[in-house]
Amino acid sequence: GEEVAQTPKHLVRGEGQKAKLYCAPIKGHSYVFWYQQVLKNEFKFLISFQNENVFDETGMPKERFSAKCLPNSPCSLEIQATKLEDSAVYFCASSQLSKEDEQFFGPGTRLTVL
Amino acid sequence: DQQVKQNSPSLSVQEGRISILNCDYTNSMFDYFLWYKKYPAEGPTFLISISSIKDKNEDGRFTVFLNKSAKHLSLHIVPSQPGDSAVYFCAASVTSYDKVIFGPGTSLSVIP
């Protein structure tokens, strides 16, 4: 597609439950990124993929967070045993494999942990 | 340690006048700089970018200036329009396909 698609738009989980978020990058884009926006403005990088391979995972919490980008499937970000502080908007972005290509962002998934 | 700083949380400008949004960075490895615009409940939308080999890039009403020695960039919007009212994020990366480090954002209000 021509836009980055993210589902669901909203997700509510009780503390300790699992949360799974999905992202379909723009067709032809080789890189996928996940960011977490806590409160109103602060963005935090989580992980990036080059095709189905992890490219940079320096922002991923070591425990509870995992992500995948498998061929012919949407990418996913999974949080095991959610905590209150995981409440945030999670944005997915994709970009092409060429110099000076910006990242295109999806509309985000708002996760609320109660 | 905030690598990208936007020291003005908000800015109000009269319609038709120039809006100047400022950004400073600390990491000299950054080679690629971007501005994103964000409306509530939407993802950031790319506005304009500049690589470190340039000092100016223009696209319609939007111009980005880069002063590498001062580690400073700015976004100029001329003329400002009410539809420009949004939060503007300055961002930087080491390469164009690397993770993007965002600043905290500046909320721009353009008053009709």
Backbone of each chain as ProteinMPNN parsed JSONL, in Angstrom:
{"seq_chain_A": "GEEVAQTPKHLVRGEGQKAKLYCAPIKGHSYVFWYQQVLKNEFKFLISFQNENVFDETGMPKERFSAKCLPNSPCSLEIQATKLEDSAVYFCASSQLSKEDEQFFGPGTRLTVL", "coords_chain_A": {"N_chain_A": [[0.827, -1.195, 0.0], [0.212, 2.37, -0.122], [0.507, 3.702, 2.192], [1.661, 3.542, 5.585], [0.3, 1.093, 7.557], [-1.31, 0.568, 10.635], [-2.435, -1.606, 13.152], [-4.125, -2.684, 16.17], [-6.066, 0.409, 16.301], [-6.596, 1.337, 18.845], [-5.792, -0.149, 21.992], [-6.552, -1.884, 24.868], [-5.339, -3.118, 27.857], [-5.199, -5.201, 30.747], [-3.025, -4.954, 33.535], [-0.255, -7.078, 33.288], [-1.246, -8.611, 31.246], [-0.916, -9.764, 27.806], [0.136, -7.867, 24.963], [-0.289, -7.202, 21.528], [0.854, -5.681, 18.65], [0.426, -4.496, 15.316], [1.968, -3.883, 12.112], [1.931, -2.778, 8.818], [4.206, -2.125, 6.438], [4.949, 0.382, 3.89], [4.615, -0.752, 0.595], [7.445, -2.164, -0.897], [9.254, -0.874, 0.669], [12.199, -1.278, 2.534], [13.02, -1.008, 5.14], [11.882, -1.099, 8.483], [10.664, 0.541, 11.329], [10.164, 0.853, 14.85], [8.697, 3.018, 17.199], [8.196, 4.467, 20.405], [5.902, 6.577, 21.914], [5.718, 8.262, 24.724], [3.719, 9.971, 27.131], [3.055, 13.241, 25.883], [4.897, 14.094, 23.934], [7.475, 12.89, 23.847], [9.489, 10.866, 21.924], [10.631, 7.534, 21.627], [13.055, 5.439, 20.288], [12.68, 2.023, 19.438], [13.191, -0.476, 17.931], [14.575, -1.637, 14.8], [14.156, -3.005, 11.502], [15.689, -4.586, 8.706], [14.288, -5.64, 5.987], [13.444, -8.906, 6.868], [15.223, -9.05, 8.883], [16.658, -8.213, 12.036], [17.806, -4.954, 12.425], [18.638, -2.891, 14.125], [18.5, -3.03, 17.503], [18.803, -1.578, 19.762], [17.156, -0.02, 21.337], [15.269, -1.587, 22.479], [13.553, -2.825, 25.295], [15.002, -5.262, 27.407], [13.593, -7.316, 28.562], [10.337, -8.706, 28.182], [9.556, -7.322, 25.803], [9.235, -7.98, 22.34], [9.825, -8.378, 18.81], [8.917, -8.873, 15.363], [9.488, -9.279, 11.835], [8.21, -10.877, 9.385], [8.399, -12.556, 6.197], [5.867, -11.681, 3.833], [3.959, -11.093, 5.759], [2.348, -8.912, 8.185], [4.476, -6.769, 10.132], [5.211, -7.207, 13.629], [4.838, -6.158, 17.044], [5.339, -7.226, 20.23], [4.278, -7.281, 23.576], [4.897, -8.844, 26.467], [3.237, -9.587, 29.5], [2.239, -6.907, 30.341], [2.978, -3.64, 31.715], [2.034, -0.794, 33.746], [3.559, 1.4, 32.919], [3.982, 0.898, 30.263], [2.02, 2.055, 28.844], [1.321, 3.991, 26.121], [1.721, 5.626, 22.909], [2.372, 3.722, 20.119], [4.376, 3.906, 17.4], [4.87, 2.925, 14.049], [7.214, 2.976, 11.407], [8.324, 3.25, 7.988], [10.903, 2.918, 5.475], [12.675, 3.455, 2.344], [15.388, 1.674, 0.741], [17.662, 3.652, 0.191], [19.711, 6.555, -0.295], [19.035, 9.417, 1.702], [16.267, 9.052, 2.162], [13.25, 9.652, 3.675], [11.616, 8.586, 6.713], [8.456, 7.152, 6.734], [5.593, 7.497, 8.606], [3.179, 5.514, 10.395], [-0.246, 5.751, 11.642], [-0.21, 5.106, 14.299], [-0.609, 3.096, 17.312], [-2.546, 3.235, 20.126], [-1.79, 2.221, 23.239], [-3.239, 1.296, 26.228], [-2.654, 0.524, 29.488], [-4.199, -0.888, 32.166]], "CA_chain_A": [[0.0, 0.0, 0.0], [0.916, 3.648, -0.185], [0.635, 4.253, 3.543], [1.964, 2.58, 6.643], [-0.938, 0.75, 8.256], [-1.098, 0.005, 11.967], [-3.637, -2.093, 13.821], [-5.357, -1.897, 16.149], [-5.899, 1.841, 16.579], [-6.553, 1.416, 20.303], [-5.683, -1.44, 22.651], [-6.595, -1.747, 26.323], [-4.947, -4.362, 28.505], [-4.975, -5.199, 32.185], [-1.614, -5.172, 33.872], [0.119, -8.494, 33.252], [-1.725, -9.252, 30.018], [-0.083, -9.613, 26.612], [-0.343, -6.937, 23.94], [0.37, -7.421, 20.237], [0.579, -4.591, 17.731], [0.798, -4.883, 13.957], [2.363, -2.807, 11.2], [2.191, -3.124, 7.42], [4.958, -1.014, 5.845], [4.659, 0.719, 2.501], [5.129, -1.786, -0.315], [8.726, -1.81, -1.498], [10.153, -0.323, 1.682], [13.012, -2.347, 3.116], [13.282, -0.778, 6.558], [10.747, -0.867, 9.374], [11.091, 1.067, 12.625], [9.144, 1.022, 15.888], [8.962, 4.06, 18.178], [7.231, 4.581, 21.491], [5.72, 7.958, 22.354], [5.146, 8.323, 26.065], [3.196, 11.317, 27.37], [2.588, 13.833, 24.629], [5.851, 14.425, 22.895], [8.772, 12.228, 23.824], [9.593, 9.655, 21.11], [11.764, 6.676, 21.94], [13.285, 4.375, 19.312], [12.693, 0.687, 20.018], [13.85, -1.495, 17.121], [14.384, -1.511, 13.354], [14.371, -4.195, 10.691], [15.964, -4.508, 7.285], [13.491, -6.798, 5.572], [13.026, -9.665, 8.064], [16.349, -9.131, 9.82], [16.814, -7.116, 12.988], [18.885, -4.048, 12.014], [19.094, -2.175, 15.315], [17.552, -3.289, 18.596], [19.391, -0.946, 20.943], [16.146, 0.634, 22.161], [14.274, -2.551, 22.978], [13.723, -3.346, 26.655], [15.519, -6.641, 27.317], [12.547, -8.248, 28.958], [8.92, -8.504, 27.877], [9.309, -6.793, 24.449], [9.807, -8.695, 21.206], [9.285, -7.905, 17.532], [9.234, -9.7, 14.193], [9.022, -8.892, 10.505], [8.321, -12.099, 8.586], [7.984, -12.349, 4.802], [4.441, -11.785, 3.48], [3.118, -10.886, 6.939], [2.627, -7.629, 8.838], [5.427, -6.788, 11.252], [4.513, -7.2, 14.912], [5.533, -5.803, 18.286], [4.6, -7.914, 21.28], [4.683, -6.984, 24.95], [4.434, -9.858, 27.407], [3.065, -9.1, 30.879], [2.303, -5.44, 30.262], [3.023, -2.849, 32.939], [1.393, 0.511, 33.598], [4.444, 2.327, 32.204], [3.977, 0.592, 28.826], [0.976, 2.873, 28.219], [1.972, 4.922, 25.196], [1.36, 5.423, 21.502], [3.451, 3.026, 19.427], [4.386, 4.247, 15.973], [5.681, 2.169, 13.112], [7.617, 3.77, 10.248], [9.088, 2.479, 7.008], [11.657, 3.721, 4.508], [13.289, 2.701, 1.258], [16.831, 1.474, 0.844], [18.421, 4.573, -0.649], [20.184, 7.685, 0.48], [18.131, 10.542, 1.914], [14.845, 8.718, 2.155], [12.685, 9.864, 5.001], [10.774, 7.543, 7.263], [7.028, 7.432, 6.675], [5.004, 6.986, 9.838], [1.791, 5.126, 10.471], [-1.052, 6.578, 12.56], [0.047, 4.742, 15.681], [-1.528, 2.303, 18.143], [-2.553, 3.728, 21.504], [-1.911, 1.145, 24.219], [-3.551, 1.719, 27.593], [-2.554, -0.583, 30.44], [-4.952, -0.507, 33.381]], "C_chain_A": [[0.861, 1.244, 0.0], [1.099, 4.304, 1.177], [1.039, 3.137, 4.494], [0.678, 2.342, 7.429], [-0.601, 0.135, 9.602], [-2.436, -0.435, 12.542], [-3.241, -2.704, 15.163], [-5.076, -0.417, 16.384], [-5.763, 2.071, 18.094], [-6.487, 0.009, 20.867], [-5.664, -1.196, 24.15], [-6.279, -3.109, 26.933], [-4.86, -4.153, 30.007], [-3.503, -5.482, 32.448], [-1.323, -6.673, 33.934], [-0.349, -9.224, 32.004], [-0.762, -8.991, 28.862], [-0.712, -8.602, 25.661], [0.434, -7.194, 22.657], [-0.105, -6.373, 19.246], [1.122, -4.977, 16.357], [1.091, -3.665, 13.091], [2.587, -3.373, 9.807], [2.923, -1.955, 6.782], [4.498, -0.735, 4.422], [5.337, -0.317, 1.6], [6.426, -1.304, -0.969], [9.71, -1.197, -0.517], [10.877, -1.452, 2.401], [13.19, -2.219, 4.617], [11.984, -0.495, 7.309], [11.294, -0.476, 10.74], [9.896, 1.087, 13.573], [9.62, 2.093, 16.866], [7.842, 4.049, 19.212], [7.128, 6.047, 21.888], [4.978, 7.957, 23.671], [4.774, 9.78, 26.358], [2.879, 11.93, 26.017], [3.658, 13.891, 23.555], [7.107, 13.561, 22.799], [8.717, 10.932, 23.029], [10.818, 8.852, 21.532], [11.872, 5.573, 20.89], [13.321, 3.026, 20.018], [13.561, -0.272, 19.204], [13.634, -1.185, 15.648], [14.741, -2.821, 12.669], [14.804, -3.791, 9.285], [15.382, -5.786, 6.7], [13.128, -7.602, 6.824], [14.116, -9.755, 9.124], [16.377, -7.936, 10.76], [18.015, -6.26, 12.581], [19.499, -3.352, 13.227], [18.068, -2.418, 16.408], [18.015, -2.629, 19.885], [18.356, -0.284, 21.844], [15.153, -0.331, 22.801], [14.56, -2.909, 24.433], [14.078, -4.832, 26.577], [14.447, -7.662, 27.649], [11.214, -7.8, 28.393], [8.627, -8.012, 26.466], [9.981, -7.686, 23.412], [9.152, -8.19, 19.935], [9.737, -8.819, 16.42], [8.773, -8.999, 12.931], [9.242, -10.11, 9.616], [7.852, -11.826, 7.163], [6.481, -12.548, 4.635], [3.503, -11.703, 4.675], [3.355, -9.489, 7.481], [3.715, -7.812, 9.891], [4.624, -6.729, 12.55], [5.451, -6.781, 16.032], [4.708, -6.395, 19.415], [5.168, -7.543, 22.644], [4.063, -8.048, 25.841], [4.252, -9.199, 28.765], [3.193, -7.583, 30.956], [2.313, -4.807, 31.655], [2.379, -1.494, 32.664], [2.239, 1.458, 32.744], [4.572, 2.017, 30.709], [2.896, 1.389, 28.096], [1.63, 3.971, 27.398], [1.311, 4.775, 23.834], [2.574, 4.816, 20.816], [3.325, 3.302, 17.935], [5.315, 3.312, 15.219], [6.018, 3.108, 11.961], [8.349, 2.876, 9.265], [9.829, 3.425, 6.073], [12.278, 2.81, 3.46], [14.787, 2.548, 1.503], [17.53, 2.39, -0.142], [18.784, 5.788, 0.188], [19.106, 8.764, 0.57], [16.667, 10.195, 1.683], [14.291, 8.844, 3.554], [11.876, 8.657, 5.433], [9.321, 8.024, 7.209], [6.364, 6.746, 7.857], [3.561, 6.555, 9.648], [1.058, 5.986, 11.494], [-0.886, 6.222, 14.036], [-1.014, 3.83, 16.284], [-1.416, 2.834, 19.557], [-2.794, 2.544, 22.428], [-2.163, 1.742, 25.597], [-3.514, 0.486, 28.474], [-3.189, -0.135, 31.745], [-4.499, -1.309, 34.586]], "O_chain_A": [[2.085, 1.173, 0.109], [1.764, 5.333, 1.299], [0.792, 1.957, 4.244], [0.048, 3.286, 7.906], [0.283, -0.716, 9.703], [-3.439, 0.272, 12.433], [-2.122, -3.2, 15.293], [-3.932, -0.046, 16.645], [-4.947, 2.869, 18.555], [-7.056, -0.922, 20.296], [-4.865, -0.403, 24.648], [-6.878, -4.122, 26.569], [-4.498, -3.076, 30.481], [-2.836, -6.166, 31.672], [-2.062, -7.434, 34.558], [0.101, -10.336, 31.731], [0.095, -8.11, 28.936], [-1.935, -8.496, 25.568], [1.651, -7.379, 22.68], [-1.304, -6.198, 19.029], [2.126, -5.679, 16.238], [0.55, -2.579, 13.298], [3.341, -4.331, 9.632], [2.331, -0.891, 6.597], [3.754, -1.517, 3.829], [6.484, -0.7, 1.825], [6.499, -0.202, -1.514], [10.883, -1.02, -0.846], [10.272, -2.44, 2.818], [13.479, -3.204, 5.298], [11.116, 0.24, 6.84], [12.248, -1.07, 11.243], [8.761, 1.309, 13.152], [10.77, 2.091, 17.306], [6.705, 3.674, 18.926], [8.139, 6.691, 22.166], [3.778, 7.689, 23.733], [5.436, 10.705, 25.887], [2.477, 11.219, 25.096], [3.347, 13.748, 22.373], [7.737, 13.519, 21.742], [7.996, 10.004, 23.396], [11.893, 9.404, 21.765], [10.905, 4.858, 20.631], [13.926, 2.899, 21.082], [14.542, -0.815, 19.713], [12.646, -0.552, 15.277], [15.515, -3.628, 13.184], [14.346, -2.785, 8.745], [15.92, -6.876, 6.897], [12.558, -7.04, 7.759], [13.961, -10.442, 10.134], [16.152, -6.798, 10.348], [19.117, -6.78, 12.41], [20.72, -3.239, 13.341], [16.901, -2.056, 16.261], [17.659, -3.073, 20.977], [18.648, -0.01, 23.008], [14.294, 0.082, 23.581], [15.691, -3.261, 24.77], [13.513, -5.568, 25.768], [14.411, -8.749, 27.071], [11.01, -6.609, 28.155], [7.533, -8.264, 25.962], [11.13, -8.097, 23.573], [8.052, -7.639, 19.974], [10.787, -9.456, 16.502], [7.81, -8.233, 12.94], [10.356, -10.34, 9.146], [7.003, -10.961, 6.944], [5.895, -13.461, 5.216], [2.374, -12.19, 4.613], [4.428, -8.922, 7.276], [3.852, -8.89, 10.471], [3.489, -6.254, 12.561], [6.66, -7.005, 15.988], [3.519, -6.104, 19.544], [6.383, -7.499, 22.837], [2.84, -8.139, 25.952], [5.043, -8.333, 29.14], [4.128, -7.05, 31.554], [1.755, -5.337, 32.616], [2.201, -1.095, 31.513], [1.704, 2.224, 31.944], [5.196, 2.778, 29.97], [2.86, 1.399, 26.866], [2.399, 4.778, 27.92], [0.456, 3.913, 23.632], [3.681, 5.343, 20.925], [2.32, 2.98, 17.3], [6.396, 2.959, 15.691], [5.198, 3.943, 11.579], [8.929, 1.862, 9.653], [9.438, 4.579, 5.898], [12.396, 1.598, 3.637], [15.365, 3.213, 2.364], [17.949, 1.941, -1.209], [18.217, 6.01, 1.258], [18.358, 8.987, -0.382], [15.924, 10.967, 1.076], [14.79, 8.23, 4.497], [11.502, 7.815, 4.617], [9.008, 9.152, 7.59], [6.555, 5.55, 8.078], [2.817, 7.137, 8.859], [1.661, 6.845, 12.137], [-1.359, 6.943, 14.914], [-2.158, 3.796, 15.833], [-0.326, 2.88, 20.126], [-3.864, 1.936, 22.409], [-1.401, 2.585, 26.072], [-4.244, -0.478, 28.245], [-2.781, 0.857, 32.35], [-5.022, -1.121, 35.685]]}, "seq_chain_B": "DQQVKQNSPSLSVQEGRISILNCDYTNSMFDYFLWYKKYPAEGPTFLISISSIKDKNEDGRFTVFLNKSAKHLSLHIVPSQPGDSAVYFCAASVTSYDKVIFGPGTSLSVIP", "coords_chain_B": {"N_chain_B": [[20.279, 12.04, 28.49], [19.739, 14.456, 26.25], [19.893, 14.394, 22.856], [18.89, 15.852, 20.77], [17.565, 18.997, 20.749], [14.846, 21.147, 21.379], [14.226, 24.16, 22.291], [12.089, 25.838, 22.591], [8.985, 25.31, 23.732], [6.57, 26.166, 22.704], [5.081, 28.307, 20.189], [3.718, 31.272, 18.915], [2.316, 32.768, 16.064], [1.429, 35.336, 13.798], [-0.901, 35.006, 11.125], [0.395, 34.896, 7.833], [2.841, 35.957, 8.508], [6.353, 35.22, 9.216], [7.328, 32.049, 10.453], [9.647, 30.808, 12.698], [11.352, 28.059, 13.649], [13.46, 26.572, 15.972], [16.323, 24.436, 16.501], [18.66, 22.453, 18.229], [21.543, 20.34, 18.319], [23.567, 17.706, 19.734], [25.164, 15.571, 19.002], [27.847, 14.986, 17.012], [28.023, 13.119, 15.062], [25.7, 12.966, 13.659], [24.228, 13.076, 10.486], [22.149, 13.645, 8.92], [19.216, 15.434, 8.759], [15.911, 16.158, 9.813], [12.594, 17.517, 9.545], [9.509, 17.045, 11.069], [5.972, 17.161, 11.058], [3.214, 17.17, 13.244], [-0.113, 16.331, 13.836], [-2.688, 16.13, 16.361], [-3.484, 12.811, 17.412], [-2.533, 11.634, 15.108], [0.067, 10.163, 13.019], [3.524, 11.306, 12.797], [4.253, 13.54, 10.118], [6.343, 13.759, 7.369], [8.208, 16.677, 6.571], [10.464, 18.21, 5.542], [13.912, 17.778, 4.702], [17.496, 17.758, 5.344], [20.821, 17.204, 4.374], [24.084, 16.837, 5.854], [25.943, 17.936, 4.176], [24.94, 20.124, 3.03], [23.777, 23.553, 3.463], [21.358, 24.669, 3.292], [17.988, 24.018, 2.455], [15.194, 24.103, 0.404], [11.658, 24.041, 0.098], [8.951, 24.94, -1.351], [6.97, 26.779, 0.798], [8.56, 26.181, 2.902], [11.712, 26.239, 4.452], [14.786, 24.898, 5.364], [17.54, 25.534, 7.399], [20.931, 24.822, 7.998], [23.468, 24.967, 10.349], [26.346, 23.727, 10.731], [28.673, 24.014, 12.245], [27.797, 25.29, 14.508], [26.076, 23.432, 15.393], [23.306, 23.623, 14.876], [20.0, 23.961, 13.681], [17.325, 25.355, 11.726], [13.886, 25.871, 10.995], [12.071, 27.561, 8.616], [8.994, 29.023, 7.948], [7.209, 30.465, 5.5], [4.723, 32.232, 3.732], [3.194, 32.021, 6.98], [0.422, 29.89, 7.693], [-2.92, 29.274, 8.927], [-3.438, 26.497, 8.857], [-0.967, 25.464, 9.328], [-0.682, 25.149, 11.975], [0.394, 23.059, 14.442], [2.301, 20.409, 16.023], [5.763, 20.59, 15.767], [8.469, 18.596, 15.014], [11.892, 18.375, 15.346], [14.416, 16.332, 14.001], [17.036, 13.859, 13.879], [19.545, 11.812, 12.31], [22.124, 9.308, 11.977], [22.582, 8.074, 9.543], [20.53, 8.0, 6.583], [18.928, 5.776, 6.77], [18.964, 4.99, 9.324], [18.016, 4.809, 12.842], [15.856, 7.412, 13.954], [16.413, 10.242, 15.875], [14.429, 12.097, 17.913], [13.556, 15.488, 18.699], [11.97, 17.256, 21.462], [9.796, 18.636, 20.472], [7.968, 21.478, 19.151], [5.183, 23.401, 19.67], [3.306, 24.947, 17.338], [1.291, 27.735, 16.834], [-0.712, 29.302, 14.554], [-2.115, 32.302, 14.157], [-5.154, 33.477, 12.927]], "CA_chain_B": [[21.024, 13.023, 27.724], [18.936, 14.756, 25.073], [20.783, 14.682, 21.743], [18.236, 16.84, 19.902], [16.856, 19.897, 21.668], [14.014, 22.236, 20.871], [14.091, 24.867, 23.557], [10.811, 26.547, 22.683], [7.869, 24.352, 23.701], [5.451, 26.688, 21.925], [5.33, 29.526, 19.41], [2.519, 31.83, 18.273], [2.68, 33.655, 14.958], [0.276, 35.868, 13.045], [-1.037, 34.518, 9.753], [1.099, 35.69, 6.83], [4.19, 36.287, 8.955], [7.301, 34.114, 9.184], [7.52, 31.208, 11.647], [11.015, 30.275, 12.777], [11.473, 27.043, 14.689], [14.873, 26.299, 16.168], [16.698, 23.101, 16.972], [20.092, 22.259, 18.465], [21.893, 18.934, 18.537], [24.863, 17.554, 20.405], [25.94, 14.472, 18.443], [28.484, 15.408, 15.76], [27.903, 12.025, 14.085], [24.472, 13.134, 12.886], [24.541, 13.459, 9.114], [20.898, 13.796, 8.196], [18.311, 16.134, 9.665], [14.558, 16.18, 9.269], [11.503, 18.135, 10.284], [8.224, 16.385, 10.959], [4.819, 17.905, 11.571], [2.295, 16.192, 13.811], [-1.409, 16.73, 14.36], [-3.156, 15.194, 17.401], [-4.041, 11.509, 17.021], [-1.989, 11.18, 13.833], [1.503, 9.962, 13.031], [4.3, 12.428, 12.262], [4.314, 13.653, 8.658], [7.609, 14.344, 6.933], [8.105, 17.992, 5.944], [11.644, 18.588, 4.779], [15.145, 17.252, 5.279], [18.743, 18.334, 4.847], [21.993, 16.417, 4.742], [25.105, 17.692, 6.455], [26.791, 18.561, 3.152], [24.262, 21.341, 2.575], [23.423, 24.457, 4.548], [20.005, 25.174, 3.077], [17.127, 23.268, 1.55], [13.933, 24.828, 0.303], [10.551, 23.331, -0.547], [7.764, 25.779, -1.242], [6.987, 27.746, 1.908], [9.416, 25.659, 3.971], [13.152, 26.26, 4.233], [15.565, 24.466, 6.52], [18.914, 26.026, 7.412], [21.8, 24.039, 8.87], [24.759, 25.542, 10.724], [26.979, 22.547, 11.319], [29.668, 24.39, 13.261], [27.053, 25.63, 15.721], [25.154, 22.318, 15.66], [22.013, 24.301, 14.971], [19.212, 24.096, 12.468], [16.071, 26.062, 11.903], [12.851, 25.717, 9.966], [11.359, 28.802, 8.345], [7.74, 28.847, 7.21], [6.802, 31.782, 5.003], [4.047, 32.84, 4.882], [2.523, 31.059, 7.87], [-1.014, 29.754, 7.464], [-3.572, 28.612, 10.081], [-3.276, 25.052, 8.717], [0.368, 25.067, 9.789], [-0.744, 24.94, 13.422], [0.682, 21.653, 14.723], [3.57, 20.251, 16.739], [6.866, 20.364, 14.832], [9.575, 17.858, 15.604], [13.195, 18.316, 14.723], [14.92, 14.968, 14.169], [18.348, 13.656, 13.277], [20.032, 10.436, 12.282], [23.506, 9.186, 11.498], [22.391, 7.856, 8.108], [19.111, 8.177, 6.263], [18.162, 4.572, 7.092], [19.207, 4.697, 10.726], [16.962, 5.298, 13.718], [15.756, 8.864, 14.016], [16.34, 10.782, 17.229], [13.525, 13.242, 17.865], [13.515, 16.506, 19.739], [10.723, 17.217, 22.235], [8.713, 19.271, 19.729], [7.512, 22.852, 19.373], [3.788, 23.561, 19.261], [3.128, 26.202, 16.599], [-0.077, 28.229, 16.618], [-0.78, 30.411, 13.606], [-3.358, 33.007, 14.505], [-5.731, 34.148, 11.735]], "C_chain_B": [[20.31, 13.264, 26.394], [19.859, 15.167, 23.932], [20.207, 15.714, 20.781], [17.346, 17.699, 20.801], [16.029, 20.918, 20.899], [13.609, 23.022, 22.102], [12.802, 25.661, 23.694], [9.68, 25.539, 22.614], [6.707, 24.836, 22.838], [5.832, 27.995, 21.25], [4.005, 29.965, 18.802], [2.933, 32.854, 17.236], [1.4, 34.116, 14.265], [0.28, 35.282, 11.631], [-0.334, 35.462, 8.777], [2.525, 36.053, 7.207], [5.082, 35.036, 8.888], [7.288, 33.373, 10.523], [8.939, 30.677, 11.593], [11.091, 29.315, 13.955], [12.932, 26.614, 14.759], [15.134, 24.934, 16.787], [18.208, 23.053, 17.158], [20.373, 20.778, 18.693], [23.299, 18.838, 19.112], [25.754, 16.505, 19.74], [26.525, 14.866, 17.083], [28.46, 14.306, 14.692], [26.636, 12.141, 13.238], [24.811, 13.694, 11.501], [23.287, 13.849, 8.34], [19.876, 14.35, 9.172], [16.945, 16.286, 9.003], [13.645, 17.025, 10.148], [10.224, 17.361, 9.989], [7.169, 17.278, 11.589], [3.833, 16.875, 12.1], [1.026, 16.874, 14.305], [-1.807, 15.726, 15.433], [-3.76, 13.93, 16.788], [-3.606, 11.048, 15.628], [-0.502, 10.899, 13.992], [2.227, 11.183, 12.5], [4.326, 12.375, 10.732], [5.603, 14.354, 8.276], [7.372, 15.686, 6.23], [9.27, 18.25, 5.001], [12.872, 18.021, 5.472], [16.351, 17.987, 4.713], [19.885, 17.419, 5.264], [23.101, 17.373, 5.163], [26.018, 18.36, 5.437], [26.178, 19.855, 2.626], [24.033, 22.282, 3.753], [22.014, 25.022, 4.394], [19.256, 24.225, 2.152], [15.744, 23.907, 1.586], [12.889, 23.981, -0.401], [9.287, 24.156, -0.341], [7.903, 26.798, -0.127], [7.97, 27.361, 3.015], [10.885, 25.684, 3.564], [13.833, 25.798, 5.51], [16.995, 24.963, 6.327], [19.713, 25.186, 8.396], [23.11, 24.783, 9.085], [25.506, 24.455, 11.478], [27.975, 22.914, 12.42], [28.995, 24.736, 14.579], [26.14, 24.507, 16.173], [23.726, 22.862, 15.846], [21.297, 24.23, 13.631], [17.91, 24.805, 12.783], [15.155, 25.786, 10.718], [12.123, 27.045, 9.839], [10.111, 28.484, 7.53], [7.259, 30.243, 6.808], [5.914, 31.632, 3.772], [3.354, 31.771, 5.719], [1.023, 31.084, 7.605], [-1.638, 29.049, 8.665], [-3.44, 27.082, 10.04], [-1.909, 24.545, 9.125], [0.388, 24.815, 11.297], [-0.655, 23.453, 13.738], [1.905, 21.613, 15.633], [4.643, 19.878, 15.72], [8.03, 19.709, 15.576], [10.811, 17.98, 14.731], [13.738, 16.915, 14.977], [16.252, 14.824, 13.448], [18.714, 12.185, 13.273], [21.446, 10.423, 11.719], [23.512, 8.914, 9.994], [20.904, 7.947, 7.839], [18.3, 6.922, 6.555], [18.442, 4.089, 8.512], [18.027, 5.176, 11.563], [17.019, 6.82, 13.768], [15.63, 9.271, 15.48], [15.526, 12.068, 17.159], [13.814, 14.23, 18.986], [12.158, 16.459, 20.43], [9.547, 17.911, 21.557], [8.458, 20.714, 20.123], [6.09, 22.953, 18.831], [3.613, 24.933, 18.622], [1.638, 26.523, 16.469], [-0.006, 29.408, 15.663], [-2.149, 31.056, 13.758], [-3.891, 33.745, 13.278], [-5.843, 35.658, 11.933]], "O_chain_B": [[20.28, 12.392, 25.525], [20.541, 16.187, 24.031], [20.953, 16.376, 20.059], [16.486, 17.187, 21.517], [16.475, 21.474, 19.895], [12.744, 22.593, 22.866], [12.459, 26.108, 24.789], [9.431, 24.965, 21.554], [5.947, 24.029, 22.303], [6.759, 28.691, 21.665], [3.262, 29.156, 18.246], [3.789, 33.701, 17.489], [0.424, 33.373, 14.166], [1.336, 35.091, 11.028], [-0.458, 36.682, 8.887], [3.329, 36.413, 6.347], [4.622, 33.946, 8.548], [7.243, 33.991, 11.587], [9.381, 30.159, 10.567], [10.917, 29.71, 15.108], [13.56, 26.331, 13.739], [14.296, 24.366, 17.487], [18.952, 23.565, 16.321], [19.521, 20.053, 19.207], [24.107, 19.759, 18.992], [26.975, 16.547, 19.898], [25.786, 15.056, 16.117], [28.838, 14.546, 13.545], [26.519, 11.479, 12.206], [25.574, 14.651, 11.368], [23.38, 14.334, 7.213], [19.686, 13.816, 10.265], [16.842, 16.511, 7.797], [13.9, 17.215, 11.337], [9.899, 17.064, 8.84], [7.438, 18.039, 12.519], [3.633, 15.828, 11.484], [1.065, 17.838, 15.07], [-1.325, 14.593, 15.428], [-4.457, 13.986, 15.775], [-4.238, 10.172, 15.038], [0.122, 11.33, 14.961], [1.622, 12.015, 11.824], [4.411, 11.302, 10.136], [5.916, 15.423, 8.801], [6.464, 15.82, 5.41], [9.077, 18.48, 3.807], [12.869, 17.811, 6.685], [16.247, 18.733, 3.74], [19.905, 16.918, 6.389], [23.057, 18.566, 4.864], [26.787, 19.254, 5.79], [26.813, 20.59, 1.871], [24.087, 21.86, 4.908], [21.534, 25.76, 5.255], [19.818, 23.698, 1.192], [15.203, 24.208, 2.65], [13.19, 23.288, -1.374], [8.64, 24.08, 0.704], [8.846, 27.588, -0.112], [8.184, 28.127, 3.955], [11.256, 25.219, 2.486], [13.497, 26.252, 6.604], [17.579, 24.834, 5.251], [19.24, 24.874, 9.489], [23.777, 25.179, 8.13], [25.336, 24.278, 12.684], [28.098, 22.197, 13.412], [29.56, 24.502, 15.648], [25.498, 24.61, 17.218], [23.055, 22.585, 16.84], [21.907, 24.416, 12.578], [17.455, 24.853, 13.926], [15.601, 25.509, 9.605], [11.621, 27.589, 10.823], [10.176, 27.759, 6.537], [6.947, 31.081, 7.654], [6.319, 30.951, 2.829], [2.972, 30.725, 5.195], [0.433, 32.13, 7.335], [-0.951, 28.298, 9.356], [-3.34, 26.446, 11.09], [-1.704, 23.338, 9.255], [1.381, 24.317, 11.828], [-1.527, 22.677, 13.346], [2.474, 22.651, 15.971], [4.458, 18.967, 14.913], [8.499, 20.194, 16.605], [10.771, 17.718, 13.529], [13.538, 16.365, 16.06], [16.555, 15.577, 12.522], [18.259, 11.412, 14.116], [21.9, 11.374, 11.083], [24.341, 9.453, 9.261], [20.103, 7.969, 8.773], [17.072, 6.998, 6.586], [18.189, 2.934, 8.854], [17.141, 5.867, 11.058], [18.082, 7.428, 13.641], [14.831, 8.704, 16.226], [15.881, 13.006, 16.444], [14.255, 13.855, 20.073], [11.285, 15.695, 20.019], [8.413, 17.788, 22.019], [8.694, 21.121, 21.26], [5.832, 22.627, 17.673], [3.756, 25.958, 19.288], [0.84, 25.686, 16.049], [0.679, 30.395, 15.931], [-3.187, 30.438, 13.52], [-3.178, 34.537, 12.662], [-6.303, 36.365, 11.037]]}, "name": "protein", "num_of_chains": 2, "seq": "GEEVAQTPKHLVRGEGQKAKLYCAPIKGHSYVFWYQQVLKNEFKFLISFQNENVFDETGMPKERFSAKCLPNSPCSLEIQATKLEDSAVYFCASSQLSKEDEQFFGPGTRLTVLDQQVKQNSPSLSVQEGRISILNCDYTNSMFDYFLWYKKYPAEGPTFLISISSIKDKNEDGRFTVFLNKSAKHLSLHIVPSQPGDSAVYFCAASVTSYDKVIFGPGTSLSVIP"}
